[in-house]
Amino acid sequence: MDPGVFALLIVAAVFAGWVDAVVGGGGLIQLPALLVAFPTAPVQLMLGTNKMASVCGTTISAITYSRKIKLEHRLLWPTVGLALLGSGAGAVAALAVSASALKPIIIAVLLAVLVLVIARPQLGLEPQPKLRTPLRAAALMLTAGVGVAFYDGIIGPGTGIFLAVAFTAITGFDYVAAAAHTKVVNATTNIGAVTVFALQGNVSWLLGLVLGAGCMAGAWFGARTAMARGSRFVRIVLVVVVLALLARLSWDVWAGAR
C-alpha cells in the first residue's frame, strides 16, 4: 500500500474513533476511507474490516465512560443481549440486502432525527429520570437492541447517533450519560456483526487491528472530551454529524441515480 494512503487511513481511523466516542457516526469517516483506499476490494470485506476496527474504538470509549459515569445495568444489559443477536442477524442479512436500497430509508430517518433534535433544543441537556418507566424501558430495548442493532449489522454508519437519540428521547438520559450507555451497546453490535463477517472470511485482520489502534486513540480522547465539555457540546457535534451523514448519503443516492 502507498505510504500516503496508509497514513490517511490511520488519520481517518483516529478521527472516526473521536467522532464515534462523542456522538456516533464514525463509520461515516472510516468506511468511505476504506472503500476509496481499496476500490477493487469486495465491499463485504471492507464492511467486516471496518467493524473490526470499530470494535476496538467502541470498547475503549465504553470503558472510558464507565469509569466516570454510573451505568443503569437493569436497562443496559437486556438491551446488550438483544443487540448481540440483532447485529448478528443484520450482518447475515447484509449478504442479501443492497446497502444502496436502504439509503433512502436511512436519509428519511436521519431527517426525522435532525428535526427532533432541532425542534426540542432541551432534549438530552438534562436528565429526565421520570421517563424511565417499565413501558419506555421495553421500548428502548426493542428500538436499540433489535432495530438499531439490526441496522448496524447491515450497514452501520450513524448507529451511535440512532442509539444516542433513543436513550435521550425514550428514557430521558442526557447526552453524555446516553453516550456512556450507547458505547456499551455499540461495542456489542460491532462484536456481533464482526463475528458473522469473520465466519464468512470477510475480515482483513491485520488492517482491522492497525486501524483499530487508531480508533482506540481517537475514542479515548473523544470520550474524555465529551465528559469534559458536557451535553451541550455533544448536541452540537450530533447536529453536525447528522448533517454530514445526510449530505454523504444524499450524494450517494443522487450519484447512483445518474
N, C-alpha and C positions, 0 to 999 in steps of 0.2 A: 504494500500500500504506500502511496505517496506520503512522505512525512507531513506535508502541509495539510492534507486531507485528514490524516490521523490526528493531528493537533486540533483541527477544527472539531472533530468528533469528541475529543476529550473536553474541549470548552463547552460544546453543546450539552454534554453529559452533566458537567458541573452546574451549568445554568438550569438545566432541566430538573436536577435534584433540588436546587434552591426554590424554583417555582412550585414544584410538587409539594415540598415541605410547607410552604407558606399557605398555598390555597389549592393546589392540584393543577393538573394540566401540563405536567412536564412532558407528556407524550407528544404534545404539540410541537415541541422543540426536538426531542431526541429521535422520534420515529422518522420524521421527514429528513433529518440529517443522515440517518442510516440509509434511507431509500435513495438519496442523492449520491452518497458515497459508494453505494453498491447497486447501480441501476440495473444490472443484469441478474442480480441475485433473486431467488424466489421470495415473494412477498411474505409467505408464511415463515420463512427462515428469519427475515428481518423482524417480524412481529414477535417471534419467540425470543430472539436475541434482545430486543427492546424490553420484553418482560423480565428477562434475566437481570438486566441492569437495573430495572425499576424495583425488583425485589430488594436489592441491596440498599437503594436510596430510601424506600419507604420503611424498611426495617430500622434503619438508623434514625430516621426522623421520628418514628413511633417510640423508640427507646428514649430519645432526647426529650420529647414532650412528656412522656410518662414519669420522668424523674422530677418534673416540676408541677404537673397538673394531675389532680386526682381523677381517676377514671371511674365511671359508673359501670361496674362489672356486670350487674344483673341485666343491664341493657346491652352492653357491648358484646359479651361472649355468645349469646344466641345469634346476634347479627353476624358475628365472625363465622360461626358454624355454617349458617346458611350461605354466607359469601363464598366459602371454600367450595361448596357444591355448585353454586350459581356460576362462578367464574370458570370452573372446570367444564360445565355444560356449555358455556359461551364459547370456550376455546374449541370444543368439539364442533359446535355449530359454525365456527369460523371457516371450516373446510368447505361448507356447503353454501354459505351466505356471502354474497358480494358486499364488501365494505362500501362500494360506491352506491349500492341500492339503499343503504342505511343513512347516507349523509344528509339527504333532505329531511329525514325524520329528526336527526340529531340537531340540525340547524333550527328546526321548529322548537325543540325542547330548550335549546340554548337561548333562543329569543324569549321564551317564557321565563327562563331563569333571570335573564337580564331585566325584563320588565318587573319581575317580582322584587329583585334587589333594589332597583331604582324607585319603584313605587312605595316600597317600605324601607325608608332610609334608616330606621332604627332597628331593623332586623339584624340580629346577631351582634349588636353592640353591647347589650347587657343580657345576662342570663335570665330565662323565664322558667324557673323550675315548676311553676304551676301547670305548665303544658305537658309535663311528663306523667300523663295518665296511662293506665294499662292499655287503653284503646290506641292512643298515639304511639306508645312503645311498640305495639304489634304492627302498626302501620309503618313505623320506621324500619323494623326488622324485615318486613316484606319488601319495602321500597329499596333499602340499601343492600340487604342480604340476598335478595333474589333479582330484582330488576336491574339495579346499577351494577351488581356483580356480574350478571349475565352479559350486559353491555361491555364491561371491562374485558371479559374473555374474548368477545368477538372482535373488538377494535381498540378500545381503551382510552384514547385521548379525551380528557375532560372528566374522567371518572372521579377524581378528587373534588372537582367543582360540584358535581351532582351529589356526592356524599356530604360535602360541607353544607350545601343548601338543605339537604334532607334533615341533617342533625339540627340546623338552626330553625327551619320553618316548621318542622313537625314536632320536635321535642324541646325547642326553646333554649338550645345551647348558644352561648356567644361564639364568635368566630374562632377564637383561639382554642377554647375547650372543644369545639367541633373539630378543629384540625387535629387535636390530640387523639380523639376517638377515630376520626376518619383515617388517620395513618395506620392504625392497627387493622382496620377493615381493609384498607387498600393493600397493605402488605399481604394480607390473606388472599385477596383476589388475585394478586400477582403470583403468589405461590401456586394457587390452584390452576391458573392459566399456564404458567411455565411448566408445571408438571405434565400437563397434557401435550404441550408443544414438544417437550423433551422426549416423551414416549413416542412421538411421531418423528423424532430426529430433526426437529426444526429449531434447534438452538445452536448457535456458534458459541461454545463455552468460553473460549479464550477471549474473544472480543467482548462477550457479555460481561465477563468478570472485570476486564480492563475498564470498560465503560461504567460498570457498577462501582468501581473505586471512585470515579469522578462523581457519580451520583451521590455516593456516601458523603463526600466532602461538601458538595452543594447542599445536601439535605441537612447535615449537621448545622451548617451556617444558617440555612433558611429557617429551621425550627427555632433557633435561638433569636433570629431577627424577629419572627412573628411574636414570640413571647415578650421580647423587649419593647416592640413598637405597639402592640396591642391590637384590639379588634378593628379599630378604625383603619389602621394601616392595611390589615388583611382584607377588609372590604374594598379598599381602593385597588389592591392587586387583583382581587376577584373580578372586578368590573373590567379591568384592563385585559386580563387573560381571557375572559369570556368574549370580549370584542375581538381579540386576536384570533381566537379559535373560530369564531363566526366568520371572520374575514378569510381565514385559511380554507375552511370547509366550503364556503360560498364560491371561492375561486376554483376549487377542485370540481365542484358541480358544474360551474359555468364552462370551465375548460373542457370537461368531459362531454358537454353537450354540443360543443362546436363541431 
